[in-house]
Amino acid sequence: MLRLQSKQSSFHSILYDKIPESHILKKITTVIDFSFINDLLKESYSERFGRPAKEPELMCKLLFLQHLYNYSDEQMKPEAERNLAFMYFLGLNPEDSLPDKSLLAKFRTQRLGENTLDEMMTEMARQCVEQGILEGKSVSIDATHIEANTKKKTLERLMRHLAQNIIHTYERETGQSLENLPEVLDYQEIADHREAKAVMKGYLLNVMNQVEKQASNHNQNTKESIQKAQKTLTDPKFINQKGIRSLIDEDARVGRKSRTQDFYGYKTEFVITTKERIITSVRTSDGAYTDGSYAKEMLAQTLRSNMTITEVYGDKAYFRNSILDDIKSLNAHPYIPVSSLVFRLDESQFTYNKDADEWQCSQGNITEKKKYFRTKGKDGGREGYKYYFGLKQCKGCPLHDECAKKRARRFLVVGVNTAEFYKISQHQKSEAFKEKYKMRASIEGKNAELKRFHGLSRIRGYGLLSASIQLKLAAVAVNIKRIAAIASSFFYVYLVEKLLLYSLFKVSY
């Protein structure tokens, strides 16, 4: 049952006057009205039944503070009760008590959903747009990796854990010990990794067979543990070491930081305003996530804040036709470098004339005709154009013999969009583009801030849902900090303008 309580009504509330007006928690309350949270979550509570519940607004604010100052559940209550600024932000009297840590965890896992946090983020940004402190015409998108809260297991160790899980589940469910179990093998004594993997796979299959023989139809939990092991073993990604790597966190995956480095955990993607550095949307996926897969829905969420997006910044990973088309559909301009994956052309050897639709090699030879082609294949095939150079031109070229040694042909093969990509690549070499693209750097600083000061270098819990909620709460927390800072400077500029008007025109305010 939801019961709204009066706030800050005691005599001791006079102590809040000691909090400086410049404090971020005091400043944010003058900018953002958090009362919308109660309406947002009221459907999660009964109006007539149950014990009186703590306000959703209070619980959410506690979570915001927790991620703003990077506290654990155990630290949150004592830290908040001894901090006047915290109690002021929570809307309580200084002598009031706070909910227990167990209630905080219960609210986070049972009441607070991903969509609810999205709506909170959007509403806070909308209020900033409405007050004129957030313009939001230019946004940047990027993804970063987050380490899982568990170690990546070898396949041999994971198969042993699956076998142990089946055995322990059967013994707990039946209260009996298993008979005729195979001997537990020490895979670490086997030097050859392939042999060790095969041996542990045989051990796991043997355990599964023995347990199936002794389990009855009533041992549902045991059957589920066997089915889980079977599903894991038959997954091709598991054998290729790209699937599940821990029974504690089954959603975490191995991803790539670079060509030579990998990580184990999750990837999170942000959209932020490049000027104000306010996060407008967050999505989280496993470590194998392909950057940009959520770009369309993240830009759509940003627009729900009543922003008008005119520019979108991203790195080379976002240079894909689908993303570029989504950006153009918003009447926005993409500032994304051409990716070498989609534009494979040596620009030192060939240049393109878009008006004549012809290519020119480094020796001045010009293509005379082109032909469309399309090939079929398992991966969907390929389509593009063949631009043909004139026979006489190539025969008289001083590099004819050199090209022949390289088995070069008398035509240039390009993709369907190569000409368009070439035009974009030439524009991106201009000083105007380079200067403009510097604005993207704001998102790198935001990623560093989240990891260094707000606990996003490692996931606190286990599983994708837990990771997603943690990341979105952290995003709201840094937004609170940033909005307070913008509001301070915005109010300062406002006062200066008013004073100038007063001095120039003697207008009374």
NUVEX-250898 format. One record per residue (C-alpha): x, y, z; residue number from 1; residue in three letters. Coordinates in Angstrom, 1 decimal. Each point is the difference from the previous one (the first is absolute). Example, Ala and Ser with C-alpha at 12.3 -4.5 7.8 and 13.67 -1.06 7.14 Angstrom:
! residues 2
<<12.3,-4.5,7.8>,1,"Ala">
<<1.4,3.4,-0.7>,2,"Ser">
This chain:
! residues 509
<<0.0,0.0,0.0>,1,"Met">
<<1.4,3.4,-1.0>,2,"Leu">
<<-0.3,2.7,2.6>,3,"Arg">
<<1.3,3.5,-0.7>,4,"Leu">
<<1.5,1.7,3.0>,5,"Gln">
<<0.6,3.7,0.8>,6,"Ser">
<<3.6,1.1,-0.4>,7,"Lys">
<<2.4,2.2,2.0>,8,"Gln">
<<-2.5,1.3,2.4>,9,"Ser">
<<1.9,-0.3,3.3>,10,"Ser">
<<1.8,2.7,1.9>,11,"Phe">
<<3.3,-1.6,-0.8>,12,"His">
<<-0.4,0.7,-3.7>,13,"Ser">
<<1.5,3.4,0.7>,14,"Ile">
<<3.4,-1.8,0.0>,15,"Leu">
<<-0.3,-0.3,-3.8>,16,"Tyr">
<<0.8,3.8,-0.2>,17,"Asp">
<<3.6,-1.0,0.7>,18,"Lys">
<<0.2,-1.8,-3.3>,19,"Ile">
<<1.6,2.3,-2.6>,20,"Pro">
<<-2.3,1.1,-2.8>,21,"Glu">
<<2.7,-1.1,-2.5>,22,"Ser">
<<-0.1,-3.7,1.2>,23,"His">
<<-1.0,-2.2,-2.9>,24,"Ile">
<<-2.8,-1.8,2.0>,25,"Leu">
<<-1.5,3.4,1.0>,26,"Lys">
<<0.4,1.4,-3.5>,27,"Lys">
<<-1.6,-3.0,-1.7>,28,"Ile">
<<-3.2,0.3,2.0>,29,"Thr">
<<-0.5,3.4,-1.5>,30,"Thr">
<<0.2,-1.3,-3.5>,31,"Val">
<<-1.5,-3.5,0.0>,32,"Ile">
<<-3.4,-0.9,1.5>,33,"Asp">
<<0.3,-3.6,1.0>,34,"Phe">
<<-3.7,-0.4,1.0>,35,"Ser">
<<-0.7,-1.6,-3.4>,36,"Phe">
<<1.6,-3.2,1.3>,37,"Ile">
<<-2.9,-0.7,2.3>,38,"Asn">
<<-2.4,0.1,-2.9>,39,"Asp">
<<2.3,-2.0,-2.1>,40,"Leu">
<<0.1,-2.9,2.5>,41,"Leu">
<<-3.4,0.3,1.6>,42,"Lys">
<<-1.3,-3.0,-2.0>,43,"Glu">
<<2.5,-2.2,1.8>,44,"Ser">
<<-1.7,0.6,3.4>,45,"Tyr">
<<-3.5,-0.7,1.3>,46,"Ser">
<<-2.0,3.0,1.3>,47,"Glu">
<<-1.9,-2.0,2.5>,48,"Arg">
<<1.9,-3.1,1.1>,49,"Phe">
<<3.3,-0.8,1.6>,50,"Gly">
<<2.3,1.8,2.4>,51,"Arg">
<<0.7,3.7,-0.7>,52,"Pro">
<<2.8,0.2,-2.5>,53,"Ala">
<<2.9,2.4,-0.3>,54,"Lys">
<<-0.5,2.6,-2.7>,55,"Glu">
<<1.4,-1.1,-3.4>,56,"Pro">
<<1.5,3.5,-0.2>,57,"Glu">
<<1.9,-0.5,3.2>,58,"Leu">
<<1.3,-3.4,-1.0>,59,"Met">
<<1.1,1.2,-3.5>,60,"Cys">
<<1.8,2.9,1.6>,61,"Lys">
<<1.8,-2.3,2.3>,62,"Leu">
<<1.2,-2.1,-3.0>,63,"Leu">
<<1.0,3.2,-1.8>,64,"Phe">
<<2.1,1.0,3.0>,65,"Leu">
<<1.5,-3.5,0.2>,66,"Gln">
<<1.3,0.2,-3.6>,67,"His">
<<0.9,3.7,0.2>,68,"Leu">
<<2.4,-0.6,2.9>,69,"Tyr">
<<0.7,-3.7,-0.8>,70,"Asn">
<<-1.2,-1.5,3.2>,71,"Tyr">
<<-1.0,-3.6,0.7>,72,"Ser">
<<-3.4,-1.0,1.4>,73,"Asp">
<<1.6,-0.4,3.4>,74,"Glu">
<<1.5,3.5,-0.1>,75,"Gln">
<<-3.0,1.9,-1.3>,76,"Met">
<<-2.1,0.2,3.1>,77,"Lys">
<<2.6,1.1,2.6>,78,"Pro">
<<1.6,2.4,-2.5>,79,"Glu">
<<-3.3,1.7,-0.9>,80,"Ala">
<<-1.2,0.3,3.7>,81,"Glu">
<<3.2,1.9,1.0>,82,"Arg">
<<0.0,2.3,-3.1>,83,"Asn">
<<-2.3,3.0,0.1>,84,"Leu">
<<0.2,0.6,-3.8>,85,"Ala">
<<-1.1,-3.6,-0.6>,86,"Phe">
<<-3.0,0.3,2.3>,87,"Met">
<<-1.0,3.3,-1.6>,88,"Tyr">
<<0.2,-1.6,-3.4>,89,"Phe">
<<-2.2,-2.9,1.2>,90,"Leu">
<<-2.6,2.4,1.2>,91,"Gly">
<<0.1,-1.2,3.6>,92,"Leu">
<<0.5,1.6,3.4>,93,"Asn">
<<3.5,-0.2,1.5>,94,"Pro">
<<-1.2,-2.4,2.7>,95,"Glu">
<<-1.9,-2.3,-2.3>,96,"Asp">
<<1.1,-3.6,-0.4>,97,"Ser">
<<0.7,-1.6,-3.4>,98,"Leu">
<<-1.0,-3.4,-1.5>,99,"Pro">
<<2.1,-3.0,0.7>,100,"Asp">
<<2.5,-1.2,-2.6>,101,"Lys">
<<-2.2,-3.1,-0.7>,102,"Ser">
<<-2.9,2.2,-0.9>,103,"Leu">
<<2.2,2.0,-2.4>,104,"Leu">
<<1.2,-3.2,-1.7>,105,"Ala">
<<-3.6,-1.3,-0.2>,106,"Lys">
<<-1.2,3.3,-1.6>,107,"Phe">
<<2.8,-0.1,-2.5>,108,"Arg">
<<-0.6,-3.6,-1.1>,109,"Thr">
<<-3.8,-0.2,0.3>,110,"Gln">
<<-1.4,3.5,-0.6>,111,"Arg">
<<2.5,1.7,-2.2>,112,"Leu">
<<0.0,-1.1,-3.6>,113,"Gly">
<<2.2,1.0,-3.0>,114,"Glu">
<<-2.9,1.8,-1.7>,115,"Asn">
<<-0.7,2.0,3.1>,116,"Thr">
<<3.5,1.2,0.2>,117,"Leu">
<<-0.1,0.9,-3.7>,118,"Asp">
<<-3.1,2.1,0.7>,119,"Glu">
<<1.7,1.7,3.0>,120,"Met">
<<3.0,0.9,-2.2>,121,"Met">
<<-2.3,1.4,-2.7>,122,"Thr">
<<-2.1,2.0,2.4>,123,"Glu">
<<3.0,1.6,1.7>,124,"Met">
<<1.4,1.0,-3.4>,125,"Ala">
<<-3.4,1.3,-1.1>,126,"Arg">
<<-0.2,2.3,3.1>,127,"Gln">
<<3.4,1.3,-0.9>,128,"Cys">
<<-1.0,0.7,-3.5>,129,"Val">
<<-3.2,1.7,1.2>,130,"Glu">
<<2.0,2.3,2.3>,131,"Gln">
<<2.5,0.9,-2.8>,132,"Gly">
<<3.1,-1.4,1.7>,133,"Ile">
<<0.3,-2.9,-2.5>,134,"Leu">
<<0.1,0.6,-3.8>,135,"Glu">
<<0.8,-3.5,-1.1>,136,"Gly">
<<0.3,0.6,-3.7>,137,"Lys">
<<3.3,-1.9,-0.2>,138,"Ser">
<<0.4,-3.5,1.4>,139,"Val">
<<2.8,-2.6,0.1>,140,"Ser">
<<-0.3,-3.8,0.2>,141,"Ile">
<<2.6,-2.5,1.2>,142,"Asp">
<<0.4,-3.3,1.7>,143,"Ala">
<<2.4,-1.1,2.7>,144,"Thr">
<<0.8,-3.4,1.8>,145,"His">
<<-0.8,-0.9,3.6>,146,"Ile">
<<1.7,-2.9,1.8>,147,"Glu">
<<-2.3,-2.7,1.4>,148,"Ala">
<<-0.1,-0.7,3.8>,149,"Asn">
<<1.5,-3.4,-0.5>,150,"Thr">
<<3.0,-1.6,-1.7>,151,"Lys">
<<-0.1,-1.6,-3.4>,152,"Lys">
<<0.2,-3.8,0.4>,153,"Lys">
<<1.8,-2.4,-2.4>,154,"Thr">
<<-2.2,-2.4,-1.8>,155,"Leu">
<<1.4,-2.9,2.0>,156,"Glu">
<<-0.8,1.6,3.3>,157,"Arg">
<<-3.4,1.1,-1.1>,158,"Leu">
<<-0.9,-3.6,-1.1>,159,"Met">
<<1.1,-1.2,3.4>,160,"Arg">
<<-2.2,2.6,1.7>,161,"His">
<<-2.9,-1.1,-2.1>,162,"Leu">
<<0.6,-3.6,1.1>,163,"Ala">
<<0.2,1.0,3.6>,164,"Gln">
<<-3.2,2.1,-0.3>,165,"Asn">
<<-1.9,-3.1,-1.3>,166,"Ile">
<<1.3,-2.2,2.9>,167,"Ile">
<<-0.7,2.6,2.7>,168,"His">
<<-3.5,0.7,-1.4>,169,"Thr">
<<-0.9,-3.7,0.0>,170,"Tyr">
<<1.3,-0.5,3.6>,171,"Glu">
<<-1.9,3.1,1.3>,172,"Arg">
<<-3.2,-1.0,-1.7>,173,"Glu">
<<0.0,-3.7,0.9>,174,"Thr">
<<2.0,0.0,3.2>,175,"Gly">
<<2.0,-2.9,-1.3>,176,"Gln">
<<3.5,-0.5,-1.3>,177,"Ser">
<<0.7,-1.0,-3.6>,178,"Leu">
<<1.4,-3.4,-0.8>,179,"Glu">
<<2.5,-1.1,-2.7>,180,"Asn">
<<1.2,3.5,-0.6>,181,"Leu">
<<3.2,0.4,-2.1>,182,"Pro">
<<3.2,1.0,1.7>,183,"Glu">
<<0.5,3.8,0.1>,184,"Val">
<<2.8,0.8,-2.4>,185,"Leu">
<<2.7,2.7,0.4>,186,"Asp">
<<0.1,1.6,-3.4>,187,"Tyr">
<<2.9,2.3,1.1>,188,"Gln">
<<2.4,-3.0,-0.2>,189,"Glu">
<<-0.7,-0.4,-3.7>,190,"Ile">
<<2.4,2.2,-1.9>,191,"Ala">
<<-1.9,-0.1,-3.4>,192,"Asp">
<<-2.9,2.4,0.2>,193,"His">
<<-2.0,-1.9,-2.7>,194,"Arg">
<<0.5,-3.3,1.8>,195,"Glu">
<<-1.0,1.5,3.4>,196,"Ala">
<<-3.2,1.5,-1.6>,197,"Lys">
<<-0.9,-3.4,-1.5>,198,"Ala">
<<0.6,-1.8,3.2>,199,"Val">
<<-2.2,2.4,2.1>,200,"Met">
<<-2.7,-0.2,-2.6>,201,"Lys">
<<0.0,-3.8,0.3>,202,"Gly">
<<-0.1,0.4,3.8>,203,"Tyr">
<<-3.0,2.3,-0.2>,204,"Leu">
<<-1.9,-2.2,-2.4>,205,"Leu">
<<0.7,-3.0,2.3>,206,"Asn">
<<-1.4,1.8,3.0>,207,"Val">
<<-3.1,1.1,-2.0>,208,"Met">
<<-0.6,-3.6,-1.0>,209,"Asn">
<<0.4,-1.4,3.5>,210,"Gln">
<<-2.3,2.6,1.6>,211,"Val">
<<-2.7,-0.5,-2.7>,212,"Glu">
<<-0.1,-3.7,0.8>,213,"Lys">
<<-0.5,0.6,3.8>,214,"Gln">
<<-2.3,3.1,-0.2>,215,"Ala">
<<-3.8,-0.5,0.0>,216,"Ser">
<<-2.6,2.0,-1.8>,217,"Asn">
<<-0.6,2.0,3.2>,218,"His">
<<3.5,1.4,0.1>,219,"Asn">
<<-0.8,3.1,-2.1>,220,"Gln">
<<3.0,2.1,1.2>,221,"Asn">
<<2.4,-2.8,-0.9>,222,"Thr">
<<-1.5,-0.3,-3.4>,223,"Lys">
<<0.3,3.7,-0.6>,224,"Glu">
<<3.7,0.0,1.0>,225,"Ser">
<<0.7,-2.8,-2.5>,226,"Ile">
<<-1.9,1.9,-2.7>,227,"Gln">
<<2.1,3.0,0.7>,228,"Lys">
<<3.2,-1.9,-0.3>,229,"Ala">
<<-1.2,-1.6,-3.3>,230,"Gln">
<<-1.0,3.4,-1.4>,231,"Lys">
<<3.4,1.4,0.9>,232,"Thr">
<<1.9,-2.9,-1.5>,233,"Leu">
<<-1.9,0.2,-3.3>,234,"Thr">
<<0.5,3.7,-0.4>,235,"Asp">
<<2.7,0.6,-2.8>,236,"Pro">
<<1.0,3.2,1.7>,237,"Lys">
<<0.9,-1.9,3.2>,238,"Phe">
<<2.5,-2.3,-1.8>,239,"Ile">
<<1.5,3.1,-1.8>,240,"Asn">
<<0.3,1.7,3.5>,241,"Gln">
<<-2.4,2.8,-1.0>,242,"Lys">
<<-3.0,-1.2,2.1>,243,"Gly">
<<-0.6,-0.4,3.7>,244,"Ile">
<<3.1,0.2,2.2>,245,"Arg">
<<-1.3,0.0,3.5>,246,"Ser">
<<-3.0,-1.6,1.8>,247,"Leu">
<<-0.1,3.0,2.4>,248,"Ile">
<<-0.6,2.5,-2.8>,249,"Asp">
<<-1.4,-1.8,-3.0>,250,"Glu">
<<-0.6,3.2,-2.0>,251,"Asp">
<<3.5,1.3,-0.1>,252,"Ala">
<<2.0,-0.6,-3.2>,253,"Arg">
<<3.5,0.4,-1.3>,254,"Val">
<<0.4,3.2,-2.1>,255,"Gly">
<<2.9,1.8,-1.8>,256,"Arg">
<<1.6,3.2,1.2>,257,"Lys">
<<2.3,0.0,-3.0>,258,"Ser">
<<1.6,-2.5,-2.4>,259,"Arg">
<<2.3,-1.3,2.7>,260,"Thr">
<<-2.0,0.5,3.2>,261,"Gln">
<<-3.3,-1.5,1.2>,262,"Asp">
<<-2.1,0.4,3.1>,263,"Phe">
<<-2.7,-2.0,1.8>,264,"Tyr">
<<-3.2,1.7,0.9>,265,"Gly">
<<-2.4,2.5,-1.6>,266,"Tyr">
<<-0.2,2.9,-2.4>,267,"Lys">
<<-2.0,3.2,0.6>,268,"Thr">
<<-0.9,2.6,-2.5>,269,"Glu">
<<-0.7,3.7,0.8>,270,"Phe">
<<-1.5,2.9,-1.8>,271,"Val">
<<1.0,3.4,1.5>,272,"Ile">
<<-0.5,3.6,-1.1>,273,"Thr">
<<3.5,1.2,-1.2>,274,"Thr">
<<-0.3,3.5,1.4>,275,"Lys">
<<-1.7,-0.6,3.4>,276,"Glu">
<<1.3,-3.6,0.4>,277,"Arg">
<<-3.4,-1.3,1.3>,278,"Ile">
<<-0.7,-3.7,-0.6>,279,"Ile">
<<-3.3,-0.4,-1.7>,280,"Thr">
<<0.0,-3.8,-0.6>,281,"Ser">
<<1.8,-3.2,1.2>,282,"Val">
<<-0.1,-3.5,-1.3>,283,"Arg">
<<1.9,-3.0,1.3>,284,"Thr">
<<0.8,-3.4,-1.6>,285,"Ser">
<<2.5,-2.8,0.3>,286,"Asp">
<<3.6,0.4,-0.8>,287,"Gly">
<<-0.4,-1.3,-3.6>,288,"Ala">
<<-2.4,2.9,-0.8>,289,"Tyr">
<<0.5,1.8,-3.4>,290,"Thr">
<<0.2,3.8,0.5>,291,"Asp">
<<-3.0,1.8,-1.5>,292,"Gly">
<<-2.6,-2.7,0.2>,293,"Ser">
<<-2.1,2.1,2.3>,294,"Tyr">
<<0.7,3.3,-1.7>,295,"Ala">
<<-3.4,0.5,-1.5>,296,"Lys">
<<-2.0,-0.5,3.3>,297,"Glu">
<<2.5,2.0,2.0>,298,"Met">
<<-0.4,3.0,-2.3>,299,"Leu">
<<-3.8,-0.4,0.2>,300,"Ala">
<<0.2,0.1,3.8>,301,"Gln">
<<2.1,3.2,-0.2>,302,"Thr">
<<-2.6,1.6,-2.2>,303,"Leu">
<<-2.7,-0.7,2.6>,304,"Arg">
<<1.7,2.6,2.2>,305,"Ser">
<<-1.2,2.6,-2.5>,306,"Asn">
<<3.5,0.5,-1.4>,307,"Met">
<<0.6,0.8,-3.7>,308,"Thr">
<<3.0,-2.0,-1.2>,309,"Ile">
<<1.9,1.6,-2.8>,310,"Thr">
<<3.4,-1.7,0.4>,311,"Glu">
<<1.0,-3.5,1.0>,312,"Val">
<<3.7,-0.9,0.8>,313,"Tyr">
<<1.5,-3.5,0.2>,314,"Gly">
<<3.1,-1.9,-0.7>,315,"Asp">
<<0.7,-2.3,-3.0>,316,"Lys">
<<-2.0,-2.9,1.4>,317,"Ala">
<<-3.1,2.0,-0.7>,318,"Tyr">
<<0.7,0.6,-3.7>,319,"Phe">
<<-2.7,-2.4,-1.2>,320,"Arg">
<<-2.7,0.6,-2.5>,321,"Asn">
<<-2.8,-0.9,2.4>,322,"Ser">
<<1.3,2.5,2.6>,323,"Ile">
<<0.7,2.7,-2.6>,324,"Leu">
<<-3.6,-0.4,-1.3>,325,"Asp">
<<-1.4,0.3,3.5>,326,"Asp">
<<1.9,3.2,0.6>,327,"Ile">
<<-1.1,1.4,-3.4>,328,"Lys">
<<-3.7,-0.8,0.8>,329,"Ser">
<<0.3,2.4,2.9>,330,"Leu">
<<1.2,2.7,-2.4>,331,"Asn">
<<3.3,0.0,2.0>,332,"Ala">
<<3.6,0.0,-1.4>,333,"His">
<<2.2,-3.0,0.9>,334,"Pro">
<<3.6,0.8,1.1>,335,"Tyr">
<<1.4,-3.5,-0.2>,336,"Ile">
<<3.3,-0.9,-1.6>,337,"Pro">
<<0.0,-2.4,-2.9>,338,"Val">
<<0.7,-3.5,1.1>,339,"Ser">
<<2.6,-2.0,-1.8>,340,"Ser">
<<-2.3,-3.0,0.2>,341,"Leu">
<<-2.4,1.6,-2.5>,342,"Val">
<<2.4,2.1,-2.0>,343,"Phe">
<<2.9,-2.1,-1.2>,344,"Arg">
<<1.8,2.3,-2.5>,345,"Leu">
<<3.5,1.3,-0.2>,346,"Asp">
<<-0.6,3.7,-0.3>,347,"Glu">
<<3.7,0.6,-0.9>,348,"Ser">
<<-0.6,-2.0,-3.2>,349,"Gln">
<<-3.5,0.9,-1.1>,350,"Phe">
<<-2.2,3.1,0.1>,351,"Thr">
<<-3.7,0.5,-1.0>,352,"Tyr">
<<-1.8,2.6,-2.0>,353,"Asn">
<<-3.6,-0.1,1.1>,354,"Lys">
<<-1.2,2.3,-2.8>,355,"Asp">
<<1.4,-2.2,-2.8>,356,"Ala">
<<-0.4,-3.2,2.0>,357,"Asp">
<<3.5,-1.2,-0.8>,358,"Glu">
<<3.1,-1.1,1.9>,359,"Trp">
<<3.6,1.2,-0.7>,360,"Gln">
<<3.1,-1.9,0.9>,361,"Cys">
<<3.2,1.5,1.3>,362,"Ser">
<<1.4,0.2,-3.6>,363,"Gln">
<<-3.0,2.0,-1.3>,364,"Gly">
<<-1.8,-2.8,-1.8>,365,"Asn">
<<-3.7,0.3,0.1>,366,"Ile">
<<-2.7,-2.7,0.0>,367,"Thr">
<<-2.1,-0.1,-3.2>,368,"Glu">
<<-3.0,-2.1,1.0>,369,"Lys">
<<-1.5,-1.9,3.0>,370,"Lys">
<<-2.0,-3.1,0.5>,371,"Lys">
<<-2.2,-1.1,2.9>,372,"Tyr">
<<0.6,-3.5,1.5>,373,"Phe">
<<-1.5,-2.1,2.7>,374,"Arg">
<<1.3,-3.3,1.4>,375,"Thr">
<<-1.7,-2.6,2.1>,376,"Lys">
<<1.5,-1.6,3.1>,377,"Gly">
<<-0.8,-1.4,3.4>,378,"Lys">
<<0.5,3.4,1.6>,379,"Asp">
<<-2.5,1.6,-2.3>,380,"Gly">
<<2.3,0.7,-2.9>,381,"Gly">
<<1.5,3.3,-1.2>,382,"Arg">
<<-1.1,2.7,-2.4>,383,"Glu">
<<1.8,3.0,-1.5>,384,"Gly">
<<1.5,1.4,-3.2>,385,"Tyr">
<<3.0,-0.7,-2.2>,386,"Lys">
<<1.5,3.1,-1.5>,387,"Tyr">
<<2.1,-0.8,-3.2>,388,"Tyr">
<<3.1,1.9,-1.0>,389,"Phe">
<<0.7,0.4,-3.7>,390,"Gly">
<<2.3,-2.6,-1.6>,391,"Leu">
<<2.1,2.6,-1.8>,392,"Lys">
<<0.5,2.0,3.2>,393,"Gln">
<<1.3,-3.0,2.0>,394,"Cys">
<<2.3,-1.2,-2.7>,395,"Lys">
<<1.7,3.3,-0.3>,396,"Gly">
<<0.2,0.5,3.8>,397,"Cys">
<<3.6,-0.1,1.5>,398,"Pro">
<<-1.4,-2.1,2.9>,399,"Leu">
<<-1.5,-2.6,-2.3>,400,"His">
<<2.6,-2.7,0.7>,401,"Asp">
<<-0.1,0.7,3.8>,402,"Glu">
<<-3.8,-0.4,0.0>,403,"Cys">
<<0.3,-3.2,-2.0>,404,"Ala">
<<2.4,-1.4,2.6>,405,"Lys">
<<-2.6,0.7,2.7>,406,"Lys">
<<-2.5,-1.8,-2.2>,407,"Arg">
<<-1.9,3.3,-0.2>,408,"Ala">
<<-2.9,0.0,-2.4>,409,"Arg">
<<-1.2,2.6,-2.4>,410,"Arg">
<<-3.0,0.8,2.1>,411,"Phe">
<<-0.7,1.3,3.6>,412,"Leu">
<<-2.5,-1.9,2.1>,413,"Val">
<<-1.9,2.1,2.5>,414,"Val">
<<-3.1,-0.5,2.2>,415,"Gly">
<<-3.4,1.6,-0.6>,416,"Val">
<<0.6,2.8,2.4>,417,"Asn">
<<3.8,0.5,-0.6>,418,"Thr">
<<-0.5,3.2,-2.0>,419,"Ala">
<<-2.2,1.5,2.8>,420,"Glu">
<<2.5,-1.1,2.7>,421,"Phe">
<<2.9,1.5,-2.0>,422,"Tyr">
<<-1.8,3.3,-0.1>,423,"Lys">
<<-0.5,-0.1,3.8>,424,"Ile">
<<3.6,-1.0,0.6>,425,"Ser">
<<1.2,3.0,-1.9>,426,"Gln">
<<-2.2,2.3,2.0>,427,"His">
<<1.2,-1.5,3.2>,428,"Gln">
<<3.6,1.1,-0.9>,429,"Lys">
<<-1.0,3.6,0.2>,430,"Ser">
<<1.0,2.2,2.9>,431,"Glu">
<<-3.7,0.9,0.6>,432,"Ala">
<<-0.9,-3.6,0.5>,433,"Phe">
<<3.0,-0.7,2.3>,434,"Lys">
<<-0.8,3.0,2.1>,435,"Glu">
<<-3.7,-1.0,0.3>,436,"Lys">
<<0.8,-3.6,0.8>,437,"Tyr">
<<1.9,1.1,3.1>,438,"Lys">
<<-3.4,0.3,1.7>,439,"Met">
<<-0.2,-3.8,0.1>,440,"Arg">
<<2.7,-0.1,2.6>,441,"Ala">
<<-2.5,1.0,2.7>,442,"Ser">
<<-1.4,-3.6,0.1>,443,"Ile">
<<3.5,-1.4,0.7>,444,"Glu">
<<0.2,2.2,3.1>,445,"Gly">
<<-3.4,-1.2,1.1>,446,"Lys">
<<1.0,-3.6,-0.3>,447,"Asn">
<<3.1,0.7,2.1>,448,"Ala">
<<-2.1,1.8,2.6>,449,"Glu">
<<-2.4,-2.9,0.4>,450,"Leu">
<<2.8,-2.5,0.4>,451,"Lys">
<<2.2,1.9,2.3>,452,"Arg">
<<-2.5,1.6,2.4>,453,"Phe">
<<-3.2,-2.0,-0.4>,454,"His">
<<1.0,-3.6,0.1>,455,"Gly">
<<-0.5,-0.9,-3.6>,456,"Leu">
<<3.3,-1.7,-0.5>,457,"Ser">
<<-1.7,-3.2,1.4>,458,"Arg">
<<-3.5,-1.3,0.3>,459,"Ile">
<<-1.3,-0.2,3.6>,460,"Arg">
<<-2.4,-2.9,-0.5>,461,"Gly">
<<-0.5,-2.8,-2.4>,462,"Tyr">
<<-2.0,-0.2,-3.3>,463,"Gly">
<<-1.0,2.3,-2.7>,464,"Leu">
<<-3.0,1.5,1.8>,465,"Leu">
<<2.1,0.9,3.1>,466,"Ser">
<<2.7,1.5,-2.2>,467,"Ala">
<<-2.5,2.1,-2.0>,468,"Ser">
<<-1.7,1.4,3.1>,469,"Ile">
<<3.4,0.9,1.6>,470,"Gln">
<<1.1,1.8,-3.2>,471,"Leu">
<<-3.2,2.0,-0.3>,472,"Lys">
<<0.0,1.0,3.6>,473,"Leu">
<<3.6,1.2,-0.4>,474,"Ala">
<<-1.0,1.9,-3.1>,475,"Ala">
<<-2.8,1.8,2.0>,476,"Val">
<<2.4,0.7,2.8>,477,"Ala">
<<2.6,1.7,-2.2>,478,"Val">
<<-2.8,1.9,-1.7>,479,"Asn">
<<-1.0,1.4,3.3>,480,"Ile">
<<3.5,1.2,0.6>,481,"Lys">
<<0.3,1.5,-3.4>,482,"Arg">
<<-3.4,1.7,0.0>,483,"Ile">
<<0.8,1.7,3.3>,484,"Ala">
<<3.3,1.3,-1.5>,485,"Ala">
<<-1.8,1.3,-3.1>,486,"Ile">
<<-2.8,1.6,2.1>,487,"Ala">
<<2.6,1.9,2.0>,488,"Ser">
<<1.7,1.5,-3.0>,489,"Ser">
<<-3.4,0.6,-1.7>,490,"Phe">
<<-1.3,1.9,3.0>,491,"Phe">
<<3.2,2.0,0.2>,492,"Tyr">
<<-0.2,1.0,-3.7>,493,"Val">
<<-3.7,0.9,0.5>,494,"Tyr">
<<0.9,2.3,2.9>,495,"Leu">
<<2.7,1.7,-2.0>,496,"Val">
<<-2.4,0.7,-2.9>,497,"Glu">
<<-2.6,1.4,2.4>,498,"Lys">
<<2.6,2.3,1.6>,499,"Leu">
<<1.2,1.2,-3.4>,500,"Leu">
<<-3.6,0.8,-1.0>,501,"Leu">
<<-0.5,1.8,3.2>,502,"Tyr">
<<3.1,2.1,-0.4>,503,"Ser">
<<-0.7,0.9,-3.7>,504,"Leu">
<<-3.7,0.6,0.1>,505,"Phe">
<<-0.7,0.6,3.7>,506,"Lys">
<<-2.6,-2.7,0.0>,507,"Val">
<<-1.2,-1.1,3.4>,508,"Ser">
<<-0.2,-3.7,0.8>,509,"Tyr">
